[in-house]
Amino acid sequence: MRVMLMLGVYTSLCAPIAHAQSRPATRGDTLSTRVRDSLIAAVLADTLDADVDTLALLPLLPSMRQSFTIRPTLRTYSIGNVNASEQASYASWVARFRRATLRVDLTPVSYSGDTNTTTAEHPQVGFSGVSPISGRLDLALRGADTLRVFAQSMSFPGALTTTDALALGAVGTSTVDLDAGALGIAARTGVRYTLTQRLGAHGIALTVRGGVEYDPKPTGTESVSWRGTTVRGAVGLSRVLVSGAVGASIEMTKSYSDSLGGRNLFPGGGALNVDARALRFFGSDGDGSFSLNGFYSRPLNIERPDQPTRLIPVGDFYGVTGAASIPAGRLSVLPVVSLLRETSNASAIVSGRNTTLDARGQTASISVGLSIPLGSLVTVTPEVGGVFGNVGQTVAAQFPRRVRSRSFDDSIRGGWVSLEISVSP
């Protein structure tokens, strides 16, 4: 039964984001849950945690289960001679009913960092705020079909000053994970419907999903990420195996917004998102697990690739993550290894000369957590992780007798520590 309950993540194979470059934090679940689903899969697979097998067991489940999670985290990064750090405190409440899930999330965060690569000339600036307060309701309808209704407030503050945007931009690549990226975001409401159809008797399921989201147009004069109206559609296949599951999906999104006079941090356009993943349980009672997940996201019809919160222009983003949950008595060891890469290329005629731009960033990160149950209600999970890589860019102009170029190539170093406390009364 436990294995069947955990396989719901593989029935809804559609991405919740308009661009992987603005990927939401995957910290919206306990670390053990994120390890099982894998960090990248949690980004690109949004799910009710209910499939056909799970729904068949509903009479055996309690009518309501709820959990409270807080996770203080300290991160530090250096990119070249730029230093940045943040302190974040993710908090969530989740209530699961027999045919519904309700959750509320928010993250207070404090950030400090340089505004330029010349640290001596640009001392660190600091700002703080709270990510959008988000709530969502998932309903299981006919069979394994699901309906999601969700809404979020704007972040607090709802916009970023020019200095704050430059401070984020000095470390702004998709391969660097920062909660501060959730500041300066407009309010949002939306609805999504997922149709799930079992194909035959071999554990194969087809999912089709569509949705629409709306961001009210923000006012003011400072920088804000505003997507306007976003439509999305996705299709996926999954197969439940005796000791695990495999799945893949593809999604297209399109957003309709404008530049807000040059202050819109959302690059515009849409995205093609593809992901694939595999999960396997092991151990005598299936309490251990290993997951391998890959994803690829290509921006489509980007209108504003250069943003003040971006160190390099928006481009293709892809990666792979391996994660495991290894039982050790009553404890569980939770290692995660992730490889991420972002690339962007462009060419244009500037002052009559052919000019090309090539940018890239890549990181490798490794972390380990230890899930420690304290009685039957409380679980404490300390986690420590590190990341290394590099980011660079080359701009070359073609002259009649030579090519003139300028470039940079900076190392990325960083790490984080966190302490997650989850209470399930």
C-alpha positions in Angstrom: 0.0 0.0 0.0 2.8 2.4 0.9 4.4 2.1 -2.6 1.0 2.6 -4.3 0.4 5.8 -2.3 3.7 7.2 -3.2 3.3 6.8 -6.9 0.8 9.6 -7.4 3.6 11.9 -8.5 3.8 10.1 -11.8 0.2 10.6 -13.0 0.2 14.3 -13.5 3.2 15.0 -15.8 2.8 18.7 -16.7 5.0 21.7 -15.8 3.7 24.5 -13.6 6.0 27.2 -14.9 6.1 29.5 -17.9 9.9 29.5 -18.0 12.3 27.2 -16.3 14.6 30.2 -15.9 12.1 31.5 -13.3 11.8 28.1 -11.7 10.0 28.1 -8.4 11.7 26.7 -5.4 11.3 23.0 -5.0 11.4 23.5 -1.3 7.6 23.2 -1.1 7.7 19.7 0.4 9.7 18.0 3.1 13.3 17.0 2.1 12.4 13.3 2.1 9.5 14.0 -0.3 11.8 16.1 -2.5 14.4 13.4 -2.6 11.8 10.8 -3.6 10.5 13.0 -6.4 13.9 14.6 -7.1 14.5 18.3 -7.1 14.0 18.9 -10.9 11.0 16.6 -11.1 9.4 18.6 -8.4 9.9 21.7 -10.6 8.5 20.1 -13.8 5.9 17.7 -12.4 3.0 19.3 -10.5 0.8 16.8 -8.8 -2.1 16.1 -6.5 -0.5 13.0 -5.1 -3.5 10.9 -6.1 -3.6 8.3 -8.9 -6.0 5.5 -9.8 -4.5 3.1 -7.3 -4.5 5.6 -4.5 -8.1 6.6 -5.1 -9.1 2.9 -4.9 -7.7 2.9 -1.4 -9.5 6.0 -0.2 -11.9 4.1 2.2 -8.8 2.9 4.0 -7.3 6.3 4.5 -8.0 8.8 7.3 -10.5 11.5 6.4 -7.9 14.3 6.9 -4.1 14.5 7.3 -2.3 17.7 7.9 1.3 18.8 8.3 3.2 22.0 9.2 6.8 22.5 7.9 9.3 25.3 8.6 12.8 25.3 7.1 15.3 28.1 8.0 18.1 28.1 5.4 21.4 30.0 5.1 23.0 30.3 1.6 26.3 31.9 0.5 27.7 32.3 -3.0 30.7 33.8 -4.7 30.7 34.3 -8.5 34.0 35.7 -9.5 34.7 38.5 -7.1 30.9 39.0 -6.3 29.7 37.8 -3.0 26.1 37.2 -2.0 24.2 35.6 0.9 20.6 35.1 2.0 18.7 33.9 5.0 15.3 32.3 4.2 12.6 30.7 6.3 10.2 28.6 4.2 6.9 27.8 5.9 3.9 25.7 4.7 0.7 24.1 5.9 -0.8 21.2 4.0 -4.2 19.5 4.6 -4.9 16.3 2.7 -8.5 15.1 2.5 -9.7 11.9 0.7 -10.3 13.7 -2.5 -8.7 17.1 -2.0 -5.4 18.7 -1.0 -5.1 22.3 0.4 -1.8 24.0 0.9 -0.5 27.5 1.8 3.2 28.5 1.4 5.3 31.6 2.1 9.0 32.4 2.6 10.4 35.4 4.4 13.9 36.2 3.0 16.8 38.6 3.6 19.4 39.1 0.9 22.7 40.9 0.6 25.0 41.1 -2.4 27.2 43.2 -4.7 25.7 45.1 -7.5 28.6 44.7 -9.9 31.7 42.5 -10.6 33.9 45.3 -9.2 33.3 44.7 -5.5 35.5 47.6 -4.3 33.5 50.1 -6.3 30.1 48.6 -5.5 29.7 47.7 -1.9 27.1 45.2 -0.8 23.5 46.2 -0.6 20.8 44.4 1.4 17.0 44.1 1.2 14.4 41.8 2.6 10.8 40.7 2.1 8.4 37.9 1.8 7.7 35.7 -1.2 4.1 35.6 -2.6 1.7 34.1 -0.1 0.4 31.2 -2.3 -2.6 28.9 -1.8 -3.9 26.1 -3.9 -6.7 23.6 -3.8 -6.5 20.3 -5.7 -9.7 18.3 -6.2 -9.9 14.7 -7.4 -12.8 14.5 -9.8 -14.0 11.6 -12.1 -11.6 8.7 -11.9 -8.1 10.2 -11.5 -8.9 13.5 -13.1 -7.8 16.6 -11.1 -8.8 20.2 -10.9 -6.4 22.8 -9.4 -7.5 26.3 -8.4 -4.7 28.5 -7.0 -3.9 32.1 -6.2 -1.0 34.1 -4.8 -0.5 37.6 -3.5 2.2 39.8 -4.9 5.5 39.5 -3.1 6.4 42.0 -0.3 7.8 44.3 -1.6 5.9 43.9 -4.8 8.7 45.5 -6.9 12.4 45.9 -6.8 14.5 49.0 -6.9 17.1 49.4 -9.6 19.8 48.7 -7.0 18.1 45.6 -5.7 17.6 44.3 -9.3 21.3 44.8 -10.0 22.3 43.0 -6.9 20.3 39.9 -7.9 21.6 40.3 -11.5 25.2 40.0 -10.3 24.6 36.3 -9.5 21.5 35.8 -11.7 21.7 32.5 -13.5 19.3 29.7 -13.5 21.9 27.3 -12.1 22.1 29.4 -8.8 19.3 28.7 -6.4 18.1 31.8 -4.5 14.8 32.5 -2.6 15.3 36.2 -3.2 14.3 35.6 -6.8 10.7 35.3 -5.6 10.7 39.0 -4.6 9.3 41.6 -7.1 6.6 39.2 -8.4 3.0 40.2 -9.3 -0.1 38.6 -7.9 -1.6 35.6 -9.8 -4.7 33.4 -10.1 -5.2 30.4 -12.2 -6.9 27.1 -12.9 -5.6 23.8 -14.4 -7.4 20.6 -15.3 -5.7 17.3 -15.7 -7.3 14.4 -17.6 -5.8 11.0 -16.8 -6.6 7.9 -18.8 -5.3 4.4 -18.0 -4.1 2.5 -21.1 -4.6 -1.2 -20.7 -3.7 -3.3 -17.7 0.1 -2.8 -17.6 0.2 0.3 -15.4 0.5 2.8 -18.3 -1.4 6.1 -18.0 -1.8 9.0 -20.4 -2.2 12.5 -19.0 -3.4 15.6 -20.8 -3.5 19.0 -19.1 -4.5 22.5 -19.9 -4.6 25.7 -17.8 -4.8 29.5 -17.8 -3.3 32.0 -15.4 -3.8 35.7 -14.9 -1.6 38.3 -13.3 -3.3 41.7 -12.7 -1.2 44.5 -14.2 1.0 46.1 -11.5 1.2 49.8 -11.0 4.2 51.8 -9.8 7.6 52.7 -11.4 10.0 50.0 -10.1 11.0 46.6 -11.5 8.5 43.8 -11.3 8.0 40.3 -12.9 4.6 40.4 -14.6 3.4 37.6 -16.9 0.0 39.0 -17.9 -2.2 36.1 -19.2 -0.5 32.6 -19.5 -2.0 29.6 -21.3 -0.4 26.1 -21.1 -1.0 22.6 -22.5 0.8 19.4 -21.8 0.8 15.7 -22.5 2.6 12.9 -20.6 3.0 9.2 -20.3 3.8 7.2 -17.1 4.1 3.6 -16.1 3.8 2.1 -12.7 6.1 -0.8 -12.1 6.2 -3.4 -9.3 8.9 -1.5 -7.5 8.8 2.0 -9.0 7.7 4.1 -11.9 8.9 5.9 -15.0 7.4 8.9 -16.8 7.9 11.7 -19.3 6.1 14.8 -20.4 6.2 17.7 -22.8 4.5 21.1 -22.2 4.1 24.3 -24.2 3.4 27.7 -22.6 2.6 31.2 -23.9 2.4 34.4 -21.9 0.9 37.7 -23.1 2.3 40.8 -21.4 4.3 44.0 -22.3 7.5 45.6 -21.1 5.8 48.0 -18.6 8.0 50.7 -20.1 11.2 48.7 -19.6 10.6 47.7 -16.0 9.1 44.2 -16.5 11.5 41.5 -15.3 9.6 38.7 -17.1 11.3 38.1 -20.5 8.1 37.5 -22.3 7.2 34.8 -24.8 6.7 31.2 -23.8 8.6 27.9 -23.3 8.9 24.3 -24.4 9.5 22.1 -21.3 10.4 18.4 -21.5 11.2 16.1 -18.6 11.7 12.4 -17.9 12.2 10.5 -14.6 12.4 7.2 -13.0 11.8 6.1 -9.5 12.7 2.8 -7.8 12.0 1.5 -4.3 14.4 -0.9 -2.6 14.8 -2.6 0.8 12.8 -5.4 2.4 9.7 -3.3 2.9 10.3 -0.7 0.2 11.3 2.1 2.5 14.3 3.1 0.5 14.1 4.9 -2.9 16.3 6.2 -5.7 15.2 8.6 -8.4 16.9 9.9 -11.6 15.4 12.9 -13.4 16.3 15.0 -16.4 14.7 18.1 -17.9 15.1 20.5 -20.8 13.5 23.9 -21.2 13.8 26.1 -24.3 12.4 29.7 -24.2 10.2 30.5 -27.2 9.7 33.9 -28.8 11.6 35.7 -26.0 11.0 39.4 -26.3 13.4 40.7 -23.6 16.2 38.2 -23.1 18.5 40.8 -21.3 17.1 41.5 -17.8 18.6 43.5 -14.9 18.2 40.5 -12.7 20.2 38.3 -15.2 24.0 37.9 -15.3 23.7 36.2 -18.7 20.7 36.4 -21.1 17.9 34.0 -20.9 18.6 30.7 -22.8 18.2 27.0 -22.9 18.2 25.4 -19.4 18.7 21.7 -18.7 20.0 19.3 -16.1 19.9 15.9 -14.4 19.4 15.0 -10.7 20.0 11.8 -8.8 18.5 11.4 -5.3 18.1 8.7 -2.8 16.5 7.9 0.5 18.6 5.3 2.4 17.2 3.8 5.6 19.5 3.7 8.6 17.5 2.2 11.4 14.8 4.7 12.3 16.7 7.4 10.4 17.0 8.1 6.7 20.0 9.5 4.8 19.0 11.7 2.0 21.8 12.4 -0.6 21.1 14.5 -3.7 23.5 15.2 -6.7 22.4 17.7 -9.4 24.1 18.9 -12.6 22.6 22.1 -14.2 23.5 24.0 -17.4 22.2 27.1 -19.1 23.3 28.4 -22.5 22.2 31.3 -24.7 23.3 32.4 -28.2 22.4 35.4 -30.4 23.7 37.3 -33.4 22.8 40.7 -34.8 24.1 43.5 -37.0 25.5 46.3 -34.7 26.8 49.4 -36.4 27.1 47.5 -39.6 29.1 44.7 -38.1 28.1 41.1 -37.5 28.1 40.6 -33.7 27.6 37.3 -31.9 27.0 36.5 -28.2 27.6 33.2 -26.5 26.8 32.8 -22.8 26.9 29.7 -20.6 26.7 28.7 -17.0 26.9 25.4 -15.3 26.9 24.1 -11.7 27.3 20.8 -9.9 25.8 20.5 -6.4 25.8 17.8 -3.8 23.9 17.8 -0.5 23.0 15.3 2.2 20.3 15.4 4.8 19.4 13.2 7.7 15.8 12.6 8.5 15.4 12.2 12.3 11.9 11.2 13.7 11.2 12.6 17.1 8.3 10.5 18.3 5.4 9.9 16.0 4.5 13.5 15.1 7.8 15.5 14.6 10.6 14.9 12.1 13.7 17.0 12.1 15.9 17.1 9.0 19.3 18.9 9.0 20.8 19.4 5.5 24.1 20.7 4.2 25.2 21.2 0.6 27.7 22.7 -1.7 27.9 23.9 -5.3 30.7 24.7 -7.7 30.8 25.6 -11.4 31.4 28.6 -13.7 29.6 31.2 -15.7 30.9 33.1 -18.7 30.0 35.2 -21.8 31.8 36.2 -25.0 30.7 39.0 -27.3 32.5 39.1 -30.7 32.3 41.8 -33.5 33.4 41.0 -37.0 35.6 43.6 -38.6 37.1 43.5 -42.1 40.5 42.2 -41.0 39.9 40.9 -37.5 37.5 39.9 -34.9 37.3 41.9 -31.7 35.8 40.2 -28.7 35.3 40.8 -25.0 34.5 38.1 -22.4 34.4 37.0 -18.8 34.6 33.6 -17.2 33.9 33.5 -13.5 33.9 30.6 -11.1 30.8 29.8 -9.0 31.3 28.6 -5.4 28.7 28.3 -2.7 26.9 26.3 -0.1 24.0 26.1 2.2 22.8 24.7 5.5 19.2 24.2 6.6 17.1 22.7 9.4 13.7 21.4 8.5 11.1 20.8 11.1 7.9 19.0 10.0 4.9 18.3 12.3 2.2 15.9 11.3 -0.5 15.9 14.0 
